[in-house]
Amino acid sequence: MEGRRKTDYQDIASYFRSDRVIERDGEWFYYTREGTIEGPFRDRIHLMNRLDMYLKAVSSGLLVKD
């Protein structure tokens, strides 16, 4: 797949870097490779659902980098 790194896992939807997920004052956020902070989410479950959708969009080419 084009745009993937050698170190990327095959199933990127089930993988995330824990240092890109943070909780602050009861709200959850994640950082993207593009340098954005996404959130807040009310709990980790909602964050993981949205992160899964984000990763699928990135891997499909639906998101375009500036």
PyMOL Python script that loads the backbone (N, CA, C, O; Angstrom):
from pymol import cmd

cmd.read_pdbstr("""\
ATOM      1  N   MET A   1       0.846  -1.182   0.000  1.00  0.00           N
ATOM      2  CA  MET A   1       0.000   0.000   0.000  1.00  0.00           C
ATOM      3  C   MET A   1       0.889   1.243   0.000  1.00  0.00           C
ATOM      4  O   MET A   1       1.832   1.344   0.785  1.00  0.00           O
ATOM      5  N   GLU A   2       0.591   2.144  -0.850  1.00  0.00           N
ATOM      6  CA  GLU A   2       1.371   3.359  -0.990  1.00  0.00           C
ATOM      7  C   GLU A   2       1.233   4.243   0.252  1.00  0.00           C
ATOM      8  O   GLU A   2       0.153   4.340   0.836  1.00  0.00           O
ATOM      9  N   GLY A   3       2.339   4.889   0.652  1.00  0.00           N
ATOM     10  CA  GLY A   3       2.301   5.812   1.775  1.00  0.00           C
ATOM     11  C   GLY A   3       2.468   5.155   3.131  1.00  0.00           C
ATOM     12  O   GLY A   3       2.386   5.833   4.156  1.00  0.00           O
ATOM     13  N   ARG A   4       2.695   3.873   3.160  1.00  0.00           N
ATOM     14  CA  ARG A   4       2.870   3.181   4.433  1.00  0.00           C
ATOM     15  C   ARG A   4       4.353   3.046   4.724  1.00  0.00           C
ATOM     16  O   ARG A   4       5.178   2.953   3.815  1.00  0.00           O
ATOM     17  N   ARG A   5       4.668   3.038   5.985  1.00  0.00           N
ATOM     18  CA  ARG A   5       6.058   2.850   6.397  1.00  0.00           C
ATOM     19  C   ARG A   5       6.321   1.369   6.657  1.00  0.00           C
ATOM     20  O   ARG A   5       5.394   0.603   6.920  1.00  0.00           O
ATOM     21  N   LYS A   6       7.580   0.978   6.581  1.00  0.00           N
ATOM     22  CA  LYS A   6       7.944  -0.398   6.873  1.00  0.00           C
ATOM     23  C   LYS A   6       7.525  -0.795   8.280  1.00  0.00           C
ATOM     24  O   LYS A   6       7.173  -1.949   8.526  1.00  0.00           O
ATOM     25  N   THR A   7       7.564   0.159   9.200  1.00  0.00           N
ATOM     26  CA  THR A   7       7.258  -0.133  10.599  1.00  0.00           C
ATOM     27  C   THR A   7       5.772  -0.128  10.899  1.00  0.00           C
ATOM     28  O   THR A   7       5.379  -0.472  12.014  1.00  0.00           O
ATOM     29  N   ASP A   8       4.922   0.254   9.936  1.00  0.00           N
ATOM     30  CA  ASP A   8       3.479   0.232  10.148  1.00  0.00           C
ATOM     31  C   ASP A   8       2.992  -1.207  10.221  1.00  0.00           C
ATOM     32  O   ASP A   8       3.488  -2.083   9.512  1.00  0.00           O
ATOM     33  N   TYR A   9       2.036  -1.432  11.070  1.00  0.00           N
ATOM     34  CA  TYR A   9       1.424  -2.755  11.178  1.00  0.00           C
ATOM     35  C   TYR A   9       0.430  -2.939  10.039  1.00  0.00           C
ATOM     36  O   TYR A   9      -0.108  -1.965   9.513  1.00  0.00           O
ATOM     37  N   GLN A  10       0.193  -4.172   9.667  1.00  0.00           N
ATOM     38  CA  GLN A  10      -0.737  -4.462   8.581  1.00  0.00           C
ATOM     39  C   GLN A  10      -2.147  -4.003   8.933  1.00  0.00           C
ATOM     40  O   GLN A  10      -2.831  -3.405   8.103  1.00  0.00           O
ATOM     41  N   ASP A  11      -2.578  -4.277  10.142  1.00  0.00           N
ATOM     42  CA  ASP A  11      -3.927  -3.902  10.574  1.00  0.00           C
ATOM     43  C   ASP A  11      -3.833  -2.636  11.409  1.00  0.00           C
ATOM     44  O   ASP A  11      -3.856  -2.705  12.638  1.00  0.00           O
ATOM     45  N   ILE A  12      -3.728  -1.479  10.759  1.00  0.00           N
ATOM     46  CA  ILE A  12      -3.502  -0.236  11.491  1.00  0.00           C
ATOM     47  C   ILE A  12      -4.716   0.188  12.304  1.00  0.00           C
ATOM     48  O   ILE A  12      -4.581   0.984  13.233  1.00  0.00           O
ATOM     49  N   ALA A  13      -5.892  -0.321  11.979  1.00  0.00           N
ATOM     50  CA  ALA A  13      -7.087   0.069  12.722  1.00  0.00           C
ATOM     51  C   ALA A  13      -7.045  -0.438  14.158  1.00  0.00           C
ATOM     52  O   ALA A  13      -7.696   0.140  15.029  1.00  0.00           O
ATOM     53  N   SER A  14      -6.297  -1.500  14.424  1.00  0.00           N
ATOM     54  CA  SER A  14      -6.252  -2.036  15.775  1.00  0.00           C
ATOM     55  C   SER A  14      -4.999  -1.591  16.526  1.00  0.00           C
ATOM     56  O   SER A  14      -4.782  -2.022  17.659  1.00  0.00           O
ATOM     57  N   TYR A  15      -4.187  -0.756  15.935  1.00  0.00           N
ATOM     58  CA  TYR A  15      -2.944  -0.326  16.540  1.00  0.00           C
ATOM     59  C   TYR A  15      -2.957   1.170  16.779  1.00  0.00           C
ATOM     60  O   TYR A  15      -3.376   1.940  15.915  1.00  0.00           O
ATOM     61  N   PHE A  16      -2.506   1.575  17.934  1.00  0.00           N
ATOM     62  CA  PHE A  16      -2.302   2.990  18.188  1.00  0.00           C
ATOM     63  C   PHE A  16      -1.133   3.150  19.130  1.00  0.00           C
ATOM     64  O   PHE A  16      -0.821   2.249  19.908  1.00  0.00           O
ATOM     65  N   ARG A  17      -0.494   4.285  19.058  1.00  0.00           N
ATOM     66  CA  ARG A  17       0.611   4.579  19.961  1.00  0.00           C
ATOM     67  C   ARG A  17       0.048   5.217  21.210  1.00  0.00           C
ATOM     68  O   ARG A  17      -0.636   6.239  21.145  1.00  0.00           O
ATOM     69  N   SER A  18       0.336   4.616  22.344  1.00  0.00           N
ATOM     70  CA  SER A  18      -0.250   5.098  23.590  1.00  0.00           C
ATOM     71  C   SER A  18       0.190   6.515  23.925  1.00  0.00           C
ATOM     72  O   SER A  18      -0.531   7.233  24.618  1.00  0.00           O
ATOM     73  N   ASP A  19       1.361   6.933  23.447  1.00  0.00           N
ATOM     74  CA  ASP A  19       1.798   8.298  23.740  1.00  0.00           C
ATOM     75  C   ASP A  19       1.073   9.325  22.877  1.00  0.00           C
ATOM     76  O   ASP A  19       1.297  10.526  23.029  1.00  0.00           O
ATOM     77  N   ARG A  20       0.223   8.876  21.991  1.00  0.00           N
ATOM     78  CA  ARG A  20      -0.598   9.792  21.185  1.00  0.00           C
ATOM     79  C   ARG A  20      -2.010   9.931  21.745  1.00  0.00           C
ATOM     80  O   ARG A  20      -2.818  10.685  21.203  1.00  0.00           O
ATOM     81  N   VAL A  21      -2.311   9.219  22.814  1.00  0.00           N
ATOM     82  CA  VAL A  21      -3.614   9.287  23.464  1.00  0.00           C
ATOM     83  C   VAL A  21      -3.416   9.859  24.861  1.00  0.00           C
ATOM     84  O   VAL A  21      -2.603   9.359  25.638  1.00  0.00           O
ATOM     85  N   ILE A  22      -4.170  10.912  25.172  1.00  0.00           N
ATOM     86  CA  ILE A  22      -4.042  11.518  26.497  1.00  0.00           C
ATOM     87  C   ILE A  22      -5.419  11.768  27.107  1.00  0.00           C
ATOM     88  O   ILE A  22      -6.415  11.925  26.400  1.00  0.00           O
ATOM     89  N   GLU A  23      -5.446  11.800  28.431  1.00  0.00           N
ATOM     90  CA  GLU A  23      -6.640  12.160  29.180  1.00  0.00           C
ATOM     91  C   GLU A  23      -6.285  13.368  30.037  1.00  0.00           C
ATOM     92  O   GLU A  23      -5.276  13.374  30.743  1.00  0.00           O
ATOM     93  N   ARG A  24      -7.140  14.395  29.961  1.00  0.00           N
ATOM     94  CA  ARG A  24      -6.892  15.597  30.757  1.00  0.00           C
ATOM     95  C   ARG A  24      -8.237  16.113  31.256  1.00  0.00           C
ATOM     96  O   ARG A  24      -9.145  16.384  30.470  1.00  0.00           O
ATOM     97  N   ASP A  25      -8.345  16.241  32.564  1.00  0.00           N
ATOM     98  CA  ASP A  25      -9.561  16.751  33.205  1.00  0.00           C
ATOM     99  C   ASP A  25     -10.810  16.000  32.757  1.00  0.00           C
ATOM    100  O   ASP A  25     -11.855  16.610  32.531  1.00  0.00           O
ATOM    101  N   GLY A  26     -10.707  14.684  32.627  1.00  0.00           N
ATOM    102  CA  GLY A  26     -11.848  13.861  32.264  1.00  0.00           C
ATOM    103  C   GLY A  26     -12.182  13.844  30.787  1.00  0.00           C
ATOM    104  O   GLY A  26     -13.177  13.237  30.393  1.00  0.00           O
ATOM    105  N   GLU A  27     -11.378  14.492  29.960  1.00  0.00           N
ATOM    106  CA  GLU A  27     -11.592  14.503  28.522  1.00  0.00           C
ATOM    107  C   GLU A  27     -10.428  13.804  27.836  1.00  0.00           C
ATOM    108  O   GLU A  27      -9.290  13.873  28.299  1.00  0.00           O
ATOM    109  N   TRP A  28     -10.720  13.136  26.735  1.00  0.00           N
ATOM    110  CA  TRP A  28      -9.729  12.355  26.006  1.00  0.00           C
ATOM    111  C   TRP A  28      -9.410  12.990  24.662  1.00  0.00           C
ATOM    112  O   TRP A  28     -10.292  13.536  23.999  1.00  0.00           O
ATOM    113  N   PHE A  29      -8.139  12.915  24.261  1.00  0.00           N
ATOM    114  CA  PHE A  29      -7.637  13.489  23.013  1.00  0.00           C
ATOM    115  C   PHE A  29      -6.647  12.518  22.385  1.00  0.00           C
ATOM    116  O   PHE A  29      -6.067  11.681  23.076  1.00  0.00           O
ATOM    117  N   TYR A  30      -6.455  12.631  21.076  1.00  0.00           N
ATOM    118  CA  TYR A  30      -5.347  11.919  20.431  1.00  0.00           C
ATOM    119  C   TYR A  30      -4.641  12.857  19.463  1.00  0.00           C
ATOM    120  O   TYR A  30      -5.243  13.760  18.882  1.00  0.00           O
ATOM    121  N   TYR A  31      -3.342  12.613  19.311  1.00  0.00           N
ATOM    122  CA  TYR A  31      -2.506  13.376  18.392  1.00  0.00           C
ATOM    123  C   TYR A  31      -2.370  12.589  17.096  1.00  0.00           C
ATOM    124  O   TYR A  31      -2.248  11.365  17.124  1.00  0.00           O
ATOM    125  N   THR A  32      -2.388  13.282  15.962  1.00  0.00           N
ATOM    126  CA  THR A  32      -2.194  12.621  14.673  1.00  0.00           C
ATOM    127  C   THR A  32      -0.750  12.814  14.209  1.00  0.00           C
ATOM    128  O   THR A  32      -0.028  13.664  14.730  1.00  0.00           O
ATOM    129  N   ARG A  33      -0.343  12.016  13.228  1.00  0.00           N
ATOM    130  CA  ARG A  33       0.986  12.181  12.630  1.00  0.00           C
ATOM    131  C   ARG A  33       1.120  13.538  11.957  1.00  0.00           C
ATOM    132  O   ARG A  33       2.219  14.073  11.815  1.00  0.00           O
ATOM    133  N   GLU A  34      -0.024  14.086  11.545  1.00  0.00           N
ATOM    134  CA  GLU A  34      -0.015  15.381  10.869  1.00  0.00           C
ATOM    135  C   GLU A  34       0.127  16.541  11.852  1.00  0.00           C
ATOM    136  O   GLU A  34       0.228  17.697  11.440  1.00  0.00           O
ATOM    137  N   GLY A  35       0.135  16.239  13.137  1.00  0.00           N
ATOM    138  CA  GLY A  35       0.368  17.265  14.148  1.00  0.00           C
ATOM    139  C   GLY A  35      -0.888  17.904  14.714  1.00  0.00           C
ATOM    140  O   GLY A  35      -0.802  18.920  15.403  1.00  0.00           O
ATOM    141  N   THR A  36      -2.057  17.329  14.438  1.00  0.00           N
ATOM    142  CA  THR A  36      -3.287  17.881  14.996  1.00  0.00           C
ATOM    143  C   THR A  36      -3.648  17.159  16.283  1.00  0.00           C
ATOM    144  O   THR A  36      -3.234  16.022  16.512  1.00  0.00           O
ATOM    145  N   ILE A  37      -4.422  17.833  17.116  1.00  0.00           N
ATOM    146  CA  ILE A  37      -4.965  17.229  18.321  1.00  0.00           C
ATOM    147  C   ILE A  37      -6.463  17.079  18.098  1.00  0.00           C
ATOM    148  O   ILE A  37      -7.154  18.063  17.835  1.00  0.00           O
ATOM    149  N   GLU A  38      -6.965  15.858  18.201  1.00  0.00           N
ATOM    150  CA  GLU A  38      -8.374  15.580  17.966  1.00  0.00           C
ATOM    151  C   GLU A  38      -9.073  15.312  19.296  1.00  0.00           C
ATOM    152  O   GLU A  38      -8.561  14.573  20.137  1.00  0.00           O
ATOM    153  N   GLY A  39     -10.225  15.909  19.476  1.00  0.00           N
ATOM    154  CA  GLY A  39     -10.992  15.731  20.700  1.00  0.00           C
ATOM    155  C   GLY A  39     -11.621  17.043  21.076  1.00  0.00           C
ATOM    156  O   GLY A  39     -11.549  17.992  20.294  1.00  0.00           O
ATOM    157  N   PRO A  40     -12.215  17.142  22.194  1.00  0.00           N
ATOM    158  CA  PRO A  40     -12.222  16.134  23.267  1.00  0.00           C
ATOM    159  C   PRO A  40     -13.300  15.076  23.054  1.00  0.00           C
ATOM    160  O   PRO A  40     -14.310  15.299  22.386  1.00  0.00           O
ATOM    161  N   PHE A  41     -13.040  13.919  23.650  1.00  0.00           N
ATOM    162  CA  PHE A  41     -13.996  12.822  23.684  1.00  0.00           C
ATOM    163  C   PHE A  41     -14.325  12.562  25.145  1.00  0.00           C
ATOM    164  O   PHE A  41     -13.476  12.745  26.017  1.00  0.00           O
ATOM    165  N   ARG A  42     -15.554  12.137  25.416  1.00  0.00           N
ATOM    166  CA  ARG A  42     -15.993  12.005  26.805  1.00  0.00           C
ATOM    167  C   ARG A  42     -15.389  10.812  27.525  1.00  0.00           C
ATOM    168  O   ARG A  42     -15.320  10.788  28.754  1.00  0.00           O
ATOM    169  N   ASP A  43     -14.949   9.814  26.750  1.00  0.00           N
ATOM    170  CA  ASP A  43     -14.292   8.663  27.368  1.00  0.00           C
ATOM    171  C   ASP A  43     -13.411   7.969  26.337  1.00  0.00           C
ATOM    172  O   ASP A  43     -13.433   8.287  25.148  1.00  0.00           O
ATOM    173  N   ARG A  44     -12.638   7.016  26.833  1.00  0.00           N
ATOM    174  CA  ARG A  44     -11.681   6.324  25.969  1.00  0.00           C
ATOM    175  C   ARG A  44     -12.384   5.520  24.877  1.00  0.00           C
ATOM    176  O   ARG A  44     -11.861   5.402  23.769  1.00  0.00           O
ATOM    177  N   ILE A  45     -13.541   4.975  25.168  1.00  0.00           N
ATOM    178  CA  ILE A  45     -14.270   4.187  24.176  1.00  0.00           C
ATOM    179  C   ILE A  45     -14.656   5.050  22.978  1.00  0.00           C
ATOM    180  O   ILE A  45     -14.480   4.632  21.833  1.00  0.00           O
ATOM    181  N   HIS A  46     -15.177   6.244  23.227  1.00  0.00           N
ATOM    182  CA  HIS A  46     -15.529   7.142  22.123  1.00  0.00           C
ATOM    183  C   HIS A  46     -14.286   7.579  21.345  1.00  0.00           C
ATOM    184  O   HIS A  46     -14.316   7.689  20.120  1.00  0.00           O
ATOM    185  N   LEU A  47     -13.204   7.825  22.068  1.00  0.00           N
ATOM    186  CA  LEU A  47     -11.947   8.174  21.400  1.00  0.00           C
ATOM    187  C   LEU A  47     -11.508   7.050  20.481  1.00  0.00           C
ATOM    188  O   LEU A  47     -11.147   7.302  19.332  1.00  0.00           O
ATOM    189  N   MET A  48     -11.531   5.814  20.965  1.00  0.00           N
ATOM    190  CA  MET A  48     -11.048   4.690  20.160  1.00  0.00           C
ATOM    191  C   MET A  48     -11.936   4.471  18.940  1.00  0.00           C
ATOM    192  O   MET A  48     -11.432   4.119  17.873  1.00  0.00           O
ATOM    193  N   ASN A  49     -13.238   4.670  19.072  1.00  0.00           N
ATOM    194  CA  ASN A  49     -14.126   4.554  17.915  1.00  0.00           C
ATOM    195  C   ASN A  49     -13.793   5.599  16.858  1.00  0.00           C
ATOM    196  O   ASN A  49     -13.711   5.284  15.671  1.00  0.00           O
ATOM    197  N   ARG A  50     -13.603   6.830  17.287  1.00  0.00           N
ATOM    198  CA  ARG A  50     -13.286   7.905  16.340  1.00  0.00           C
ATOM    199  C   ARG A  50     -11.896   7.697  15.743  1.00  0.00           C
ATOM    200  O   ARG A  50     -11.689   7.938  14.554  1.00  0.00           O
ATOM    201  N   LEU A  51     -10.948   7.255  16.558  1.00  0.00           N
ATOM    202  CA  LEU A  51      -9.600   6.990  16.068  1.00  0.00           C
ATOM    203  C   LEU A  51      -9.621   5.883  15.020  1.00  0.00           C
ATOM    204  O   LEU A  51      -8.906   5.962  14.021  1.00  0.00           O
ATOM    205  N   ASP A  52     -10.425   4.866  15.237  1.00  0.00           N
ATOM    206  CA  ASP A  52     -10.553   3.792  14.255  1.00  0.00           C
ATOM    207  C   ASP A  52     -11.072   4.341  12.931  1.00  0.00           C
ATOM    208  O   ASP A  52     -10.555   3.987  11.871  1.00  0.00           O
ATOM    209  N   MET A  53     -12.082   5.199  12.978  1.00  0.00           N
ATOM    210  CA  MET A  53     -12.610   5.805  11.748  1.00  0.00           C
ATOM    211  C   MET A  53     -11.553   6.668  11.068  1.00  0.00           C
ATOM    212  O   MET A  53     -11.426   6.649   9.843  1.00  0.00           O
ATOM    213  N   TYR A  54     -10.790   7.428  11.865  1.00  0.00           N
ATOM    214  CA  TYR A  54      -9.735   8.285  11.325  1.00  0.00           C
ATOM    215  C   TYR A  54      -8.674   7.439  10.606  1.00  0.00           C
ATOM    216  O   TYR A  54      -8.258   7.767   9.495  1.00  0.00           O
ATOM    217  N   LEU A  55      -8.245   6.356  11.250  1.00  0.00           N
ATOM    218  CA  LEU A  55      -7.210   5.509  10.653  1.00  0.00           C
ATOM    219  C   LEU A  55      -7.694   4.853   9.363  1.00  0.00           C
ATOM    220  O   LEU A  55      -6.928   4.715   8.410  1.00  0.00           O
ATOM    221  N   LYS A  56      -8.950   4.452   9.333  1.00  0.00           N
ATOM    222  CA  LYS A  56      -9.495   3.880   8.107  1.00  0.00           C
ATOM    223  C   LYS A  56      -9.543   4.919   6.993  1.00  0.00           C
ATOM    224  O   LYS A  56      -9.247   4.604   5.840  1.00  0.00           O
ATOM    225  N   ALA A  57      -9.913   6.151   7.325  1.00  0.00           N
ATOM    226  CA  ALA A  57      -9.958   7.226   6.320  1.00  0.00           C
ATOM    227  C   ALA A  57      -8.564   7.530   5.788  1.00  0.00           C
ATOM    228  O   ALA A  57      -8.384   7.718   4.585  1.00  0.00           O
ATOM    229  N   VAL A  58      -7.579   7.580   6.678  1.00  0.00           N
ATOM    230  CA  VAL A  58      -6.198   7.849   6.260  1.00  0.00           C
ATOM    231  C   VAL A  58      -5.690   6.727   5.361  1.00  0.00           C
ATOM    232  O   VAL A  58      -5.098   6.991   4.315  1.00  0.00           O
ATOM    233  N   SER A  59      -5.917   5.483   5.759  1.00  0.00           N
ATOM    234  CA  SER A  59      -5.385   4.364   4.982  1.00  0.00           C
ATOM    235  C   SER A  59      -6.083   4.215   3.634  1.00  0.00           C
ATOM    236  O   SER A  59      -5.507   3.654   2.702  1.00  0.00           O
ATOM    237  N   SER A  60      -7.309   4.706   3.519  1.00  0.00           N
ATOM    238  CA  SER A  60      -8.034   4.609   2.248  1.00  0.00           C
ATOM    239  C   SER A  60      -7.695   5.751   1.293  1.00  0.00           C
ATOM    240  O   SER A  60      -8.052   5.709   0.116  1.00  0.00           O
ATOM    241  N   GLY A  61      -7.004   6.772   1.805  1.00  0.00           N
ATOM    242  CA  GLY A  61      -6.655   7.918   0.972  1.00  0.00           C
ATOM    243  C   GLY A  61      -7.720   8.993   0.942  1.00  0.00           C
ATOM    244  O   GLY A  61      -7.619   9.940   0.163  1.00  0.00           O
ATOM    245  N   LEU A  62      -8.751   8.864   1.786  1.00  0.00           N
ATOM    246  CA  LEU A  62      -9.818   9.866   1.815  1.00  0.00           C
ATOM    247  C   LEU A  62      -9.370  11.205   2.381  1.00  0.00           C
ATOM    248  O   LEU A  62      -9.915  12.250   2.023  1.00  0.00           O
ATOM    249  N   LEU A  63      -8.381  11.174   3.260  1.00  0.00           N
ATOM    250  CA  LEU A  63      -7.869  12.417   3.829  1.00  0.00           C
ATOM    251  C   LEU A  63      -6.678  12.886   3.028  1.00  0.00           C
ATOM    252  O   LEU A  63      -5.773  12.105   2.733  1.00  0.00           O
ATOM    253  N   VAL A  64      -6.675  14.144   2.679  1.00  0.00           N
ATOM    254  CA  VAL A  64      -5.612  14.726   1.875  1.00  0.00           C
ATOM    255  C   VAL A  64      -4.774  15.641   2.745  1.00  0.00           C
ATOM    256  O   VAL A  64      -5.310  16.505   3.438  1.00  0.00           O
ATOM    257  N   LYS A  65      -3.461  15.457   2.713  1.00  0.00           N
ATOM    258  CA  LYS A  65      -2.563  16.321   3.477  1.00  0.00           C
ATOM    259  C   LYS A  65      -2.446  17.671   2.781  1.00  0.00           C
ATOM    260  O   LYS A  65      -2.474  17.750   1.553  1.00  0.00           O
ATOM    261  N   ASP A  66      -2.316  18.717   3.566  1.00  0.00           N
ATOM    262  CA  ASP A  66      -2.122  20.067   3.004  1.00  0.00           C
ATOM    263  C   ASP A  66      -0.722  20.243   2.479  1.00  0.00           C
ATOM    264  O   ASP A  66      -0.381  21.312   1.973  1.00  0.00           O
TER     265      ASP A  66
END
""", "prot")
cmd.dss("prot")
cmd.show_as("cartoon", "prot")
cmd.util.cbc("prot")
cmd.orient("prot")
